[in-house]
Amino acid sequence: MLPNATAVLVLGICSIVFGCFFVGLVLGILGIVLSKKGRELYKQNPSMYEGYGSLNAGFIMSIIGTCISGLYVIYFIIVVTILGGTAFSWSHMNT
């Protein structure tokens, strides 16, 4: 079995589930980083290891979860900027 294959799969699933929170970004990045060693080991000797399907699925889900979380962070920044600008303009309009 490849090292961290199950952990990467769990992190990938959690990064998608928690994608609407900032936690999903961290979990997705962790999943991508942890999958690197297993992918390198499998490329060196594919017949020696099992579980590449789980590792690859976790890697792909980690990428998807990271993208979803990244989009959420961008959305959050835009919303905070718009609300902050609106609040600033309202406070100066009333004075």
Helices and strands as residue ranges (DSSP letters): H 5-17, H 23-44, G 46-48, H 52-93
